[in-house]
């Protein structure tokens, strides 16, 4: 009888908990319904929104305006300085001249909360009646990542990268970094925080090349990454947490987003720069006009809104080919120029100088290899043990340029022929002399970069045979690709919506979003959502950063990894 009585009590408590949860859920649904009703009743009149820059952040902002603010697409204007949309999410080329993607943006299923939610409402162009989110995750689940050759030595030995290689000093420094306040890390570099041994560990080689950190990068950013990506710490050697798109990010992400916006009548102006903004006098931040590079001025009405890209990491990039190195950078960063101009006029708009003032520290160079047939890819597969699309970065840890390559599932481009294959790579130390090509990577042609990599792999005896199948190798030099990792003050990155702003927001990898990490698609999308929800008073949830760094199981696994 006693057990039965306890069971009845427990059942009663459980029933009460279920009822309470249902009541809470009902209240949430009712509140959301009220919010939707209020937004759908809004009349914006002739209100216009100007989005400066055509990357994923401003395009996401346009989608949020349409979907969540009930704003008319025909009153949304995207102004992009290049001839094509997409910003850093690029991918272009032909089978005859070769393909190029300046970078490959890795996604993550567990931590890209707002990205997946947004793209669950963007229809796929390839899979009828499904969203982009469904398309990407379905592809990724069918093509899981498990790198088997994450680190390779100069003797072409595949290292056991499961071992992190930390000593007690490294462990103590890492533990302290995760415990200190962010405010105490103003201007502190990773090299200033850790001892020399740390930079010889397997962990550093893997973490550095996965996320493109440098020794002189901000310790603050490493702290953010370690907290945000702590799930990946235990699997950094296999990169199982990497989520891949079916094709390059331009084809898989930008094109369907562009189609969605075009369907809703969004106005796109390409090949046109915004070089300055005019503000209303006073302490408020109110944009009154856009100054264009062609000398024209767009005067704003009082109710209009401006959302600006205040920094672009692929600005001023240059491209070479098989016979030519990527040219020297001669043009100033468009986005940094605009940011500098407005930061002089109003307080609270941040400071671009730590990010766009030192090209020597912020550059690296990628290269995209296009081949006839798959002989070279087969050779890579035999060496690494990974079929195309199943591996991840393969880093040649002893190479003077610190070269890494990745072979995506084929095809990687929408217009790629079945008998054409590609792979991508990059080098972090572009000013170093090559081990085989006695020139800095920065000065090398596509042929020379590929030859250096072939020699690092020990295949130089077959160079002439390998060369016959190469269509092109396109180097892409990016002077500011690592700019978002630069040491800085907390105040150097402005808030998405600055204090005292009435109609202005900024979105990019150079705004401040508490707890989140830069150099990700999620950061751009989250910034866009914050901008739209704040300026348009949208009383809906912006999905918070998932606190995996407070999950006891995750922390226990991370602690074990420190001693592997």
N, C-alpha and C positions, 0 to 999 in steps of 0.2 A: 504493500500500500504506500509506503514511504517513497519508493522509487516512482510509482505512478503519480504521486502528488507533485514530486519535483518535475516530472515530465510535463505535467499539466501547467505548472508555473512557467517552465521554460517555453512551452508552446504559447502561453499567453504573452510572455515577453517578446517572443519572436513575431507573434501576430501584431503586437503593438508597433514593433520596429518596422514591419512591412507596411502597415497603415501609415506610419509617420513618413516613410520614404515615398509612398504613393502620394500622400498629401503634398510633400515638398515638390515632387515631380509635377503634380497638377498645378501648383502655384507658379512653377517655372514656365510651364506651357502657357498658362494664362497671361503671365507677364510678357512672354515673347509675342503672343498674339496681339497684346495691346501695343507693343512697340511696332510690330509690323503694320498694324492698322494706322498708327500715327504717321509712320513714314510714308505709307501709300496715300495718305491724304494730303501730303505736302504739295505746295505749288511753288516751283522755283522761278517761275517767270522766265526772264531773259538771262538768268545767271549763267556764267560761263566758267569752265575750269580749264586752266592751261597747265599742261604737264611738260616740263622741260627735260628732255632726254627720252630716248625710246628704248630703254632697257627693261628688264623684267620688273623692276620696282615701279616705274611709272605705268607700265601696262597693267600690272596687278592693281594699282590704284584706280585705273579706269574701270577695271572689272568690278572692284568693290563699289565704286560709285553707281554703276548700273545695277548690280545685284542687291546691294544692301542699303543704298541711299535712294533708290528709285529715281535716279538722275538720268536724264535723257542723253544718249550717246552722241547725238548731233551737237550737243553743247560742250563736249569734251574735245580738247585740242592737244594732240601730242606733237611736240616740235623736236625733231631729232637732227643733229648736226651731220650725221653720216647719211649715206645713200641707202642704208638698210636698217631695219629695226633689229632689236635683240641685244644690243650692247655687248656685254662679255659672253653672252650665250650665243656663240657663233658656230658656223659650219657651212662651208661653201666649196665649190669647185666642180670640175668635170673629170670624166674618165680620161680625157686626152691630155689635159694640162695638169692634173693632180688635184687632190683635195687638201683642205686646210681647216683645222680647228685650232685656234690659238690656245685653248685650254679645254679640259674636260671637267665639268662640274659634278663632283660626286654628290649623290643624295644620300639621305639616311632615313629609314622608315620610322625609327623610334623618336627622332628628335625634330623632324621637320613638320611640326604640328600644324602651322597655318598654311604652309605650302600645300600639304595634302588636302586640307579642307577646301582651300580655294579651287584647286584643280579637280576636285570631285564635282565641281559645277561647270567645268569647261569640257565640252564634248570632244572626244577623240576624233581625229580626222581619218583614222585607219580602222577603227573598231566601232561599227555602228551600234548605237544605243548604249555606249559605254563612255565613261569619263576618261580624261587624261590620267587621273590618279589610278583608276582601275587598269588602264592599259600599261602604265609603267610598273605597277606592283605585280601584275600578272606576268609580265615579261621577266621581271627580276626574280620572281619565285621559280620560274621555269629555267632561269640561268643563274643559279646561285654562285656567289664569289667565294673562292677558297684558294688564295695564292699559295703556290708550292715552291716558289723561288723568289721570295721577297727580297733577300739580300744575297748578292753574288760578289765574290772576291776577284782580284786581278788574276788569280789562277783558275778562274771559271768554276770555283767551288761554291755550291749552294750552301749557305750557312744555316745552322739550326737557329732560326730567329725566334723560336719560342722562348728562349732565354733572354731576359731583358738586359742583363749584364750590369745591374746596379751594384754599387758597394754601399756600405752603411752611410757614408757621407752623402751620396746621391739620394738615398731614401729619406734621410733627415731633411735635406734641402727641399725635396719635393713635398714632404709633409708640411713643412713650414710655409711653403708657397701657397698651399691650399688653405692654410689656416689664417694667413694675414689678411688685413683689410685691403680692398682694392685701392683706396685712397693713399695707402702707404707706398704704392708702386709707381707713382708718377715718375716718368723718365727712366725707370730701372730696366736694364736689358737682361735677357736670359743669361748672357755670359757673365754679367755682374752677380747674378744670383747663385749660379752653380759653379762648382770647381771643374778643372780641366778633364777629369776622368769621365764626367757626365757626357761629354761630347764624343767619347769613344764607345759609348754603349750601343748595343743593338737598338735599344729603345729610341735613342736620339736619331740614328740614321733613318729609322722607320717613321717616326713622328715628323721629323723634319721634311722628308720627301712626300709624305702623305698630305701634309697641310701647307708645305712650302715655307716653314719657319726658317729663320736664320739665327745665328748666335747673337746677333745684335738686335733681334726683334724684341718687342715689348714683353717683359715678364708678366705684365698685366694680362696680355692676350693669351699667353700660355696658360695662366691660371684659369681664365674663362674657358678655354678649350678643355682643360683637364676636368673641370667641373661639369661642363655641358656634355662632353663626349666620354665620360667615365665608363660608359658601357663598352666603348671601343678599345679601352686600354687593355683589356684582357685578350682581345682578338686582333690587336694591331699587326700581328705577324701574318695573319691570313686575310685581313681586311674583309671578313665575312659581313661586317656591318655596312659595307658599301652597297647602295642601291643604284642600279644602272638603268638608264633610259634605253628604249629599243634602238634609237638612233642617236646622233649627236643632239645636243640640247636645243639648237636652233630648230631642227626638224621636229623633235619630240615635244618641246615645250613652247617655244616662241610661235611657231606657225599655228597651232590650234588656238593659242591665246589671241593671236592677231585675227584669226578667222572669227572668233567670238566677238571681238570688239568691232570688227567691220560689219558684222551682221547687225549690230546695234547702232551703226551709223557714226562711230567715232571718227573724227577728222584727223588725218595724219599729214604732217608737213615734214618732208625729208630734205636732207642736204641744206639745212638752214640753222645757223647758230643763234642762240640767245647769248649776248655778250655782257648784258648788265640789266639790273632791275632798278626802278625808281621807287622810292618809298615816301609815304606821307610824313611830313615833319612831326616831331614829337616822340614820346617814349614808346608808343605802340609800334609794332611791326606790321605795317599795312602796305602791301605792294600796290602801286598805282599805274605802273607801265612796264612793258618788256621792251628792251632795246635789242634789235636784231643786228646781225653782222652785216647785212646789206644796207644798213643805214635807216631802215624803217623803225617805227615805234608802234607798238600795240598799246593803246590806252585802255585801261581797265575801268569798268564801272565799279561802283562802291561795293556791290555784293559779289563780285568775281573772286575766284580763288586761284592760287598758284601753288603747285607742288613741284619742287625743283630737285634734280639730281645734283648734289653738291660735290660729287667726286666719282670718277670712273677709273677703275684699276687698269683697264686696257686702253685708256687714252694714249694717243701719240705712238701706238705700236706700228712697227714697220715689218714688211715681209720680203724675203728673198726668194730664191729658187735654186735649182740644181747648180747653176753656174754663177750665182750671185749671192753674196751675203745680204742679210737684212740691212737696208741703208741706215745711216746714222739718223738719230732723231733731230729734226730741225723745227718741228712745230710744238708750240706750247700746249699743254693739256687744256682742252676746251673747258672741261668742267672745273678744273682748278682755277683757271682764269676768271670764270664767272664767280666762283666762290670767293676768290680774293677781292674782287670788285665789291661784292655786297658786304663782306665782313668788315670792310673799312667804314661802312656807312651806319651800321647798327651793332650795338652790343648784343651778345648772346648768340651770334651766328658762327661761332667756332673759329678755328685757325688752321688754314690749309698747309702752312709752312712745314710742320713736322712730317707731313705725309708726301708733299709734292716738292720738297726742297733738296732731296739727296738721291739722285738717280742711281749712283753707284751702289747704294744699299738696297734699293727697291726693285731692281730689275732681275729678270731671268729670261731664258729663251727656250721656246718649244720648237719642235719640228714634226711635221706630218709626212709620213712616207707612203707614197702610192706605188703599187706594184701591179704588173701584169701577172696573173696567175697567183698561186699560193705557196710557191716553193720556199720563200723566205719565212712566211708564217708557219709553215710546217716545220722548218728548222727550229724556230723559236719554241714551238709546241714540244718538239722532241727534247729540247734542252730543259724547259721549265716544267713539263708535265701537265701543263694547262692548255686545254683547247681554247680557241678564241672566245673571249667573253667570260671565261671561268676564272681567269686569274685577275691580278690587279697590278699595281706598280712593281716592276722588277728593277731594283736599284743596284747599280754597279758601284758599290760603296767605296772602292779604291780609285775610281776614275777622278782625274783632277777637276773635271767639270761637274762631278757628282751627277752622272746621267741616270735617268730612270725612263723606262718605257712601259707601255700598256697596250695590249692587243684586245680591242673590243670585239664583240660578236659582229660577224659580217652579214649583210652590209652595214656600214655605219653612217652612210649618207643615203638620202632618199633616192637620188639618181645614180647610185653606184651600180655598175654592171656586175653580173654574177662572176665574171672572170677577172674582176679587179678587186684587189685587197688593200687595206691600209692599216697602219699602226701609228701610234703617237708617242712622242717622248719629250723630255725636257731636261735642261741642265741648269743647276742653280748658280754655279760659279762661272759666269760668262767671261770674266776678265782673266781667268787662269789659262796658262798654256796647256794645250792638249798633250796627252801622253804619247800619242802617235803622230797627230797632226800638230806640228810645232807652232801653233798660233792660238790666240785666245778664241774661245768659242764665238764670241761676239763678232769676230772678223771672218768667220768661216762661211763658205758656200754650203748649200744643201748637200752636195757630194762629199765635201770634207767632213761635215758633221756625221753623215752616215758612215763614212770610212772609219772615223774614230770609234764609233760605236761597234762596228763590225770587228775591228781590231781588239777592242775590249772583250768581245765575246770569243776571241781566238779563231775567227773565221777568215782572216786576211788572205790566206792561201787561195780561197775561193772567190776573192773580190771580183775578178773579171767576170766570172760566171754569174755572181749575184747581181752585178751592175746591169747586166743585159735585161733583167726583168724590171728595172726601176723606171717608172714613168716620170716621177719628180720627187724631190724632197724640198718642202717649203719651210724654211726657218721663219719663226715669228718672234721678233725681239719686242719685249714689253717693258718699257722703262719704269712703270709704276705698279706693276702687277702685285708686288708685296707691300705697297704703300700703307695698306690698312693695318699692318703689323708693326709699324714704326713706334719707337718709344715716344711718349707724349704725355701731356698733362690731361687730367680728367676733363678740363674745360675746352680742350682742343676739338673734341667731337661735339657738335651742337645737338640739342634735343631734336627729335623729329618735328615737333611743334614747339618752337622756342617760346619762352615766357613773353607775354605781352603781344603775341601774334594774334592778329584778327583774321587773316586770310592767307597765311603762308606756312608751308611745311617743307621739310627736306627729307629725301629718301635716298639711301645709298649704303655702301659699306663704311661710310665715314660719318654716320650719325651715331648717337649714343642710345642704345637700348639695353637697359639693365638686365644682367644675367645672360644675355644671348651672345653668340660668337659671330664675328665677321667672317668674310670670305665664304659665305654660304648663300644659297638660294633662299633659305628660310629667313635670313636677316633682311633681305630685300623685300620679301613678301610681308613680313611682320611690320616693317617700317611703313609700307604702303597702307596696311590695315590701320595702324595707329594714326597715320595722317588723315585718312578719310573719316574714321570714326570720331576723331577729335574735332576736326573742322566742321563736320556735318552733324555733330551731336547725335551719333548713333549709339543707342543704349543696348548694345549687344556685346557678347564676350569676345575679346581677343584671346585666343587660346594661350594660356600662360606657358612659360618654359617648364617642361616636365622635370621635377627635382630628383633625377636619378642619383645625384650626389648625396641624397639623404636616405636612399633606400639601403637598409642594413645588408641585404643580400648582395647588392651591387658593390657596396663598400668592402664587404668581406672578400669578394672576388678580386677587387682591385688591390687589396692588401696582399693577397696571395700572389698576385702578378708581380708585385714589387720584389718578391723573393724568388721568382722563377730563375 
